[in-house]
Amino acid sequence: MIGVAGALMLLAADVGLVPAPQRPNVVGIAAGVDGSTMTLSLLAGRSLRRLSKRRAFVSGSFDLPMAQPDFGDWRLRAGFRMEVARWKGLALPVRLDGTVRMLTNRSVRALGLGTELTVAPGWYARRWFAGAELAWDQGWGAHLRHSDAYRRVVYQDVQDGWVRLPGRTLRYGARVGGLPVSWLEIWLRAGYEQHGRFDQIAPPLYAIVGTSVRF
């Protein structure tokens, strides 16, 4: 079960252009399709003035599936983004997040811990951007708690507890967006996902659109 949970990754809201020091705070929302899952994501973040030349940004997001949002399935993400290289408009932003996931169904309740590393090389101008998106979303451990129904019908002696490396996703795609006005950003991300042996369960495509307000 947790292998499927590791494969069905939830896409998170983000920003394309890091907010300027004049408006360092961001709140945003995004929605899209991740495999067979419709996802809603809420974002809050802030640019770091002391690292403004590196366009550093810290943020967190809370993600829910849209089909049946019951808070039994969710993801919480928090992390740090910074440009590691820039030449004129060409830039290489790198983002590292810690993630916590919850999956609940009739068989098991699973709490997973992981990381997500994203590299997004591209052209980042003052008011618009376009680039590639390469991401490695890795689950490092998950705690499983099986239901009484699972023990009764499937396997009576199943053990609860922690398992290692419950799942991963590799993501290859593109992102594009811009600022129609100085305080509002709109963006689109889309591409291909590799879930390993779970590709037959989760269609290997994703697309998500989002917007954020700066203040």
Residue pairs with C-beta under 8 A, 6 or more apart in sequence:
1 103
1 105
1 107
1 108
1 110
1 144
2 103
2 108
2 110
2 112
2 139
2 142
2 144
2 163
2 166
2 167
3 166
3 167
3 198
4 167
4 198
4 201
4 202
5 101
5 103
5 110
5 112
5 139
5 142
5 166
5 167
6 112
6 114
6 139
6 142
6 166
6 167
6 168
6 169
6 198
7 35
7 167
7 169
7 195
7 196
7 198
7 199
7 201
7 202
8 34
8 35
8 36
8 37
8 198
8 201
8 202
9 34
9 35
9 137
9 169
9 193
10 34
10 37
10 39
10 41
10 63
10 64
10 65
10 74
10 75
10 101
11 30
11 32
11 34
11 39
11 41
11 63
11 189
11 206
11 208
12 30
12 41
12 43
12 61
12 63
12 75
12 77
12 97
13 28
13 29
13 30
13 41
13 42
13 43
13 61
13 63
13 210
13 212
14 28
14 30
14 43
14 59
14 61
14 95
14 187
14 189
14 210
15 26
15 28
15 43
15 45
15 57
15 59
15 185
15 187
15 212
16 124
16 129
16 175
16 176
16 177
16 178
16 185
16 187
17 124
17 126
17 127
17 128
17 129
17 177
17 178
17 179
17 185
18 47
18 55
18 56
18 57
18 81
18 93
19 25
19 26
19 45
19 46
19 47
19 57
19 214
20 47
20 214
21 47
21 49
21 52
23 182
23 183
23 214
23 215
24 46
24 47
24 49
24 214
25 45
25 46
25 214
25 215
26 43
26 44
26 45
26 46
26 47
26 59
26 212
26 213
26 214
27 42
27 43
27 44
27 212
27 213
28 42
28 43
28 44
28 185
28 210
28 211
28 212
28 213
29 40
29 41
29 42
29 43
29 210
29 211
29 212
30 39
30 40
30 41
30 43
30 208
30 209
30 210
30 211
31 38
31 39
31 40
31 41
31 66
31 208
31 209
31 210
32 38
32 39
32 189
32 206
32 207
32 208
32 209
32 210
33 39
33 205
33 206
33 207
33 208
34 193
34 206
34 208
35 193
35 195
35 202
35 203
35 204
35 205
35 206
36 202
36 203
37 65
37 67
37 202
38 65
38 66
38 67
39 63
39 64
39 65
39 66
39 208
40 63
40 64
40 65
40 66
40 69
41 61
41 62
41 63
41 64
41 208
41 210
42 61
42 62
42 63
43 59
43 60
43 61
43 210
43 212
44 59
44 60
44 61
45 57
45 58
45 59
45 60
46 57
46 58
46 59
47 55
47 56
47 57
48 56
48 57
48 58
51 82
54 82
54 83
54 84
55 81
55 82
55 83
55 91
55 93
56 80
56 81
56 82
56 83
57 80
57 81
57 82
58 78
58 79
58 80
58 81
59 78
59 79
59 81
60 76
60 77
60 78
60 79
61 76
61 77
61 78
62 74
62 75
62 76
62 77
63 74
63 75
63 76
63 77
64 71
64 73
64 74
65 73
72 102
72 103
72 104
72 105
72 109
73 102
73 103
73 104
74 101
74 102
75 99
75 100
75 101
75 102
76 99
76 100
76 101
77 97
77 98
77 99
77 100
77 116
78 97
78 98
79 95
79 96
79 97
79 98
79 116
80 95
80 96
80 97
81 93
81 94
81 95
81 96
82 93
82 94
82 95
83 91
83 92
83 93
83 94
84 92
84 93
84 94
85 91
85 92
86 92
86 124
89 123
89 124
89 125
90 121
90 122
90 123
90 124
91 121
91 122
91 123
91 124
92 119
92 120
92 121
93 119
93 120
93 121
93 124
94 117
94 118
94 119
94 120
95 116
95 117
95 118
95 119
95 120
96 115
96 116
96 117
96 118
97 115
97 116
97 117
97 118
98 113
98 114
98 115
99 112
99 113
99 114
99 115
99 116
99 137
100 111
100 112
100 113
101 110
101 111
101 112
101 113
101 114
101 139
101 142
102 109
102 110
102 111
102 112
103 109
103 110
103 112
104 110
106 147
106 149
106 150
107 146
107 147
107 149
107 150
107 154
108 144
108 145
108 146
108 147
108 150
109 144
109 145
109 147
110 142
110 143
110 144
110 145
110 166
111 142
111 143
112 139
112 141
112 142
112 143
112 166
112 167
113 139
113 140
113 141
113 142
114 137
114 138
114 139
114 140
114 141
115 137
115 138
115 140
116 135
116 136
116 137
116 138
117 135
117 136
118 133
118 134
118 135
118 136
119 134
119 135
120 131
120 132
120 133
120 134
120 175
121 131
121 132
122 129
122 130
122 131
122 132
122 175
123 129
123 130
123 131
124 131
127 178
127 179
128 176
128 177
128 178
128 179
129 175
129 176
129 177
129 178
129 187
130 174
130 175
130 176
131 174
131 175
131 176
132 172
132 173
132 174
132 175
133 171
133 172
133 173
133 174
133 175
133 189
133 191
134 171
134 172
135 169
135 170
135 171
136 168
136 169
136 170
136 171
137 168
137 169
137 170
137 171
138 165
138 168
139 165
139 166
139 167
139 168
140 164
140 165
141 162
141 163
141 164
141 165
141 166
142 162
142 163
142 166
143 160
143 161
143 162
144 160
144 161
144 162
144 163
145 160
146 158
146 160
150 158
151 157
151 158
167 195
167 196
167 198
168 195
168 196
169 193
169 194
169 195
170 193
170 194
171 191
171 192
171 193
171 194
171 206
172 191
172 192
172 193
172 194
173 189
173 190
173 191
173 192
173 206
174 189
174 190
174 191
175 187
175 188
175 189
176 187
176 188
177 185
177 186
177 187
177 188
178 185
178 186
178 187
179 185
180 186
182 214
183 213
183 214
183 215
184 211
184 212
184 213
184 214
185 211
185 212
185 214
186 209
186 210
186 211
187 209
187 210
187 211
188 207
188 208
188 209
188 210
189 206
189 207
189 208
189 209
189 210
190 205
190 206
190 207
190 208
191 205
191 206
192 204
192 205
192 206
193 202
193 204
193 205
193 206
194 204
195 201
195 202
195 204
